[in-house]
Structure formats: structure tokens, C-alpha cells
Amino acid sequence: MKAVVRENHQLHLRERPDPVPGEGQVITRTLSCGICGSDLHALHSLEEMTVAGKPGAQVPPEIPNIIFGHEFCGEILDHGPNTEKRLKAGTKVVAIGFVNTPMGLQSAGFSPIVPGGFAEQMILTERLLLPVTNGLSDAQAAMTEPFAVGEHAVARSAAGPDTINLVVGCGPVGLAVIAALKARGWGPIIASDYSPARRAIAEKMGADIVVNPAEESPHSHWGPLGASGLTPRTIDTLFSSPGKRAIAFECVGVPGVIQSMIASVPLGTQIVVAGVCAQTDTFEPLNCIGKEIELKFVFAYDETEFANTLHNIAEGHIDVLPVITGEVGLDGVAKAFDDLSNPEMHCKIVVNPTLN
């Protein structure tokens, strides 16, 4: 099969052996696979990412022959041994990409032995497969994974019908958070990003107020929207503050952003950190203590959230099309990685191996 392989921190189109499904696995033909921001980071920093959060761990030598791609939609080609065959060959599916292997549990797209979606074929775990319904296009179905990240962030937050919600950063993660909030009918939603193109997409995804932070602070909207924690403290407001609770989603992943939000949000705000910062960052705990800020860090999603996201896309509760700004074949992946560095050019490029 043809596959885009990471070698020496570069991407090359190669011929690779067709994968063989093991017990409880299926082989699929890749129909569409999104390029994620984590793929962009991993091209140059995968070794550092593998030890992130492990104090004292040493960066390993380069991990060889990685085939990226974890936002995928595929078609079942065949079943491995000891499978239930509950979905027949030819069924279009999405799945969480965890696969049992002799090396232990591996994640498709970040494994030296389990190919990701930048390849013509993939191995997937049968019990994790979900059929694609309602005639979704391949590219729409492939957006299940990135939008499940936003679903998880909102599900784990304290956001609700009576909260005011700020999304800082309108890349794919921030846009997925906006979509998950909007699918629930929760608002108002303030969205903040320096990029005009990203702000335009945020508006299409359902943000109520879209802010260019170079011109105005997104935090200036807390008061007019009736957020609690802004009233000057008096005897009457010492232990309670009228208004709606503020929920802020950090979706940038750049050092300094968390501290900036801590300094600017109202008292009692919950800050949900969904942006992935792989560098050392600092914040001032006294600011959090004095304002009783709740910091919550979130990662990925669970099976239910993944399935709910597919349902919301299939039923039209979430429109993912504004996020998809380009499509390439396997021979265009390397250039697409470069193009995605410009937020005015692209938001999400999907890879279609069938174009080659």
C-alpha cells in the first residue's frame, strides 16, 4: 500500500506492506483523514511528546517509520480472526484508533507498528467501530474525532444553560468546543482569536460574540453579559455575587495564555484547559486562590462522547463543513503540513488516499 511516512522529521510517500488484521481486528480502506495540530507538532517533536508529563524521563531516539493520521473514516475490507462480523465488508465506519498489539496497546497514527490514516489501509479494533449513517460524506465523518475533543471538554466542564462561555483560540479545538456548546443550546458564547479567517469560522459555528483580541479584550464582555464575580465586594456580596457563572475554555496551548486568563476572568470562573502546550508554563497560584479559580485539564474523549459526536454530525446538530478548507491526496500531505501553518489559508485539510 501507499503511505506517508515520517522519516528524519520529514514526510515521504512510500510503499509499505499491507497491514494484516489480528484477533478482534478488521482491515479498512482509508477514505478520508484529517490533519490534526498534534500531527504538525509531532512531525518535529514526537519524541518529546512521548515523554511529556513524565518527570525525569529522557527523550528517546527518533521513533521510526510513523504513519500519522488519527481523524479517519474508512471502509471495512475484511475481518481478522475471532471477530463478530457485526458490520459487513463495505460498511463505512469511524473508530477510536486504539489497537492491541504484541507491543501492548497502540494508538493508530502515533505508533511504529499501527499505521494511521495517511495510508491506503488501516487496522482497527472491531468493537470500537461505529457505522457512518445519514449519507455523511467521508470528510464529514472523519471530523468525528476532532469534534469529539470539543465534546469531551464541554462534557467535563461546569458549562450549562445558565453559564457564560468564553472560548480563547478558534483553531480546530476551539471550534469543536463552540460546536459542542451550540449543539446543547448553551450560550452566550464569546470566541476570541487573532485570525480573521478563524473568527469567521467561529461565527459560522455558532459563536454569539466574536472578538479580535488585538483590538479589544474578550474579557470586557463578562460584565455586559451578566457574569457573577464582578460586583465590588461589600458585606452583601462578600460571600455571594449575583449573575451567571463564567466558564472559559483555553484552546491555544501557548505558554502564558493560562496566566493571562487567570488574571482577567471574574471571581469563581472555571478555566478548562483543552489547548495542548508541550512547553514549560507558569502561573501565579495566589491569583487563583484569591479569585477561587477552578483549573480543569481535559484530554481526548471516551467512547460515549465519540459516539455522541458522530450522532450530532449525522443528525445535523453540528455542521463540520465550515472547518474543512482543503483536500489532498497522499502526494499532497507534506505541502498541506506547510500550508496549515498559515491560519488565513487553512483550518482543516483532509487527506483522501483514494485521490492517488
N, C-alpha and C positions, 0 to 999 in steps of 0.2 A: 504494500500500500504506500501511497504518498503521504508524507507527514512533514510538518515544520518542526525542526529540532533545534533546541538551544545547545550550541556548542561554542565554548570560549566566549560566552557573553554576547553571542551573535545568533541570529536566526538563519537557518539554512533549510531549503526544501530538499528532502532526501527520500530515498526508497527504503522502507522498513518492512520487516516480516509482518504478515497479517497476524493480529493477536488471536490467541486460542482461548475460548472460554473454559473456565474450570467449573467445579461443582457450584451449583446455585447461581451461575452467571449466564449472561447472554452476550452475543456479539451484535453490534449495531453498526449501521452505516450512518456516519455523521451527516446531518442535513444543514445545520447551522450552529455556530458557536460564537458568542460574544467575546470581545477582547475586554478584559477587566483591568482596572487600575492596578490591581495586585500583580497581573501579568507584566505590566510595564515596569513595576518596581523589581519584580523577580528576575527580569532579564539580566539586570546588572547586580542585583543584591540578594539572590535566592539563598546563598549560603548564610548571610547574616540573618535573613528572615527565619531560617530553620532553628536558630538558637535564641530568637527574640523571647524575652521573658524568662530565660534560664540563667540566673546569676552565675557568673564564673565559667560559663560554657565557652569553649573555643570555636571559632569559626572553622568549619571543616573545609577540606579541599573542594574544588568545584564539583558539584553534583552533575554527572554526565548525562547527556542524551535525553534531556527532559523535553516532553511534548506538552506544551501548555494547552489550556482551554478547559474551563470548568463551568461555562454557561452554555449548555448544549441542548440540542434537540436531535434525536436520531430515529432511525427506523430499524426495528428488530430484523436481523438476518437469520439467526439461528440460535438454538438453545444449547447450553452445555449440559453435562451430566447432572442428574438429580435435581432437575428443575420441574416446576409445576406446569409450565407452559400455559399459564393462565392468560397470557397475551400472545396471540399467534404471530408468526413471521409476517412482516409487512406493516405491523402496527407502529404508528408514530408515537414516540414516548419522550418524556423528560425524566430525570432522576437526580437524586443526590449521588455524588460520584464516589462514595466510599466502596472499596473493594477489598475483600480478604485475599491475601496472597501468602506464599511461604515466608515473605519478609514481614508479615504482620499486616495490619490494616493500612491500606494506602489510599490516597486521595487522587483521583484522576485529574491530571493537569499539573500536579506537583509531585509526581512520583517518577523515579527512574525506570520503573517496570510496568506501570499502568499508563497507557497513552491518554492524553487529553483530547479535546475536540478539534485541535488544529491538525487533524489527521482524517483519513478517509474512513477509518473504522475505530471503534472503541469497545472495551469490555466493561460491562456494567453488572451490578448486582440485581438479580431478578426481583427480589422482594421490595426493592426501592423504586421500581419502575412505576410511572404514572402515565396512563394513556392521554394523549392530547385530543381534546374534544372541540366541538363547535366550529370546526373548519379553520382553526388558527393557522396562520402561516408558520413556516419553520422558524423564521426570525422572531415572530411574536412569542412562540413557545419557548425559544431559547432565553427569553428575558425572565422566565420564571425564577431562575437562580438569583440574578442581581436584585430583582424586586422582592424576593424573599428576605433579603438582608434588611430592607426597609420595614417589611412586615414584622420581623423579629424585634427591631429597635423600638417600634411603636408598641408592640405587644408587651415588651418588658418595661416600658415606661409607665409613668403615672398619668399620661395623657388621657383625656376623656372628653365627654360632651361639654364640660364647663371649664376647660383649660384654654389658655392662650399659648400657641405653639410657635416657636421660632426655629427655623432651620438655617444653620450657618454653613454655607457651602452647597452649591447646586450642581455638583457633579453627579454621576450615576447614583451614589449612595444617598445624597440629599434628595434627589428627585424621587427615589424609591420611598423615602420617608414621607415626602409630601403625598405621594400616591396612596400610601397606606393610611395616612390620616384622612385624606379625602374620601377613600373608599368607605370609611366608617362614618362619614358625615361630620367629622370633628373640625372645628375651626374657632376662631380665625387662625390662619397660617401666615406667618411672616417668613419670607425667604430672602436670603442675603447672599450675593455673590458679586465679585468684581467684573465678571464676564457678561457683556450684553447678550451674547448668544445663550448662555446658561440661564440668565434671568428670563429670557423669552420662553425657554422651555419650561421653566418653573411655573410661569403663568399658565401655560397650556396644561400643565399637570394639576393645576387647581390652587396654587398659592393665591391668597387673598391680597396680600401686600408684598410687592417685590422691591427690594432696596439695593441700591448701589452703595456699598459701604464707603466708597471713596468720596461720596457726596453727602451722605447722612448716615448716622448710626442706626442700625436696626433696633437698638435698644430704646430709641426715642419713641417707639410705638407702644411700649408697655403701658404707659400712663393713659393715653387716649383710649386704649382698648380695655382699660379697667382692671389691670393686673393688681393683685394684692402685693403687699410688701413694699409699697412706695410711699404710703402715708407717713408723714413725720410722726415720730413716736411721742405719744402723750400717755397719760395714765390710762386713758380709754383704749389706746391702741398698742399698749405695751406688750400684751400677750396675744393679741389677735389683730389682724389687719383686713379690712373689707376688700372685696374684689375676687377675681379669679386667679387660680394658681398659674404661675408661669412655668412652662416646660421648654427647655432649649436643647436642640439636637446639634452636637458638634460633628460635622461631616466633612471636615477639611483634612485633618491628620498632619498638621504642620506645627512644629514647636511654637509655643506662645499663644496659640488660639484658646486653649483651655483657660489659662490665666486671664486673658482678655475678657472672656465670657464671665468668669467668676467675678471680676471687678465691675462688670456692667449690669448683670442681671439683678432683678429685685430680690429682696429677702425671701427665703423659703423656696427658691427655684430648684427644680430638678434639672441637672445637666446630664444628658445622655450622650456618652462619647461613642460614636459609631465610626468616626474617621480613624484610619489606621496610621499612627505615627510610629515609625520604626527607629526614631532617634530619641535620645535622652531629652526629656522635657521637665520643666519645673513649674510649680505654682505655690502660692502662699497659703498655707493651711489656715492662718489666722483670718484671712478673708472669708474662707468657707465657714469657719466656726462662728464668726461674728454675724454672718448672714444666714447661718443654718442652711448652707447649700448642700444638696444631695448630689453626689457624683455617682453615676452608674455607667459602667463599661459593658458594652454588648459585642457579641461576636456571632456571625453566621446566622443559623436558624435551626429549627427542629423539623421533624417530618410533617407535623401538623401545619406549621407555618408555611412550609414549602407547598403542601397540597392546597392550602387556602389561597396562596398566591396564584397558583395555576387556575384555580376556580375563578378568582376575581378577574383574571385576564380573559379567560374564556367566556365569562358572562358579561363582559363589557364594563365591569365596575372599575377597572384600571385600563387605561389606554396607553400602551407602551410605545406606540409608533412615533410620538414626538421625540423620543430618546434615540431612536435608531437613525443615524445620519449617514451611514455608508455600508457598503457590502463589497467584500473582495473574495477572490479565490485564494487557494493556498499560496500561489506565487505572489500574492499582494500583501501577505501578512507583515513582512519586515517593514515595508513602506507605511503600512497602516499604523504600526507602532510609532513611527516618527510623526505621522500626521496627528495622532491623538495627543501629542504634546502641545498642540495649539487648540485651546478651548473654543476659539472662534471658528475653527474649521470643522471640528467633530465633537460629538458627545459619546456615542457608542457606535463602533464599527463591528459588524458581524462577519464572520468567516464562513463561506459556503464552499466546502470541498468539492461539491458537485460541479462547480464552475470550471474546474480544470479538465 
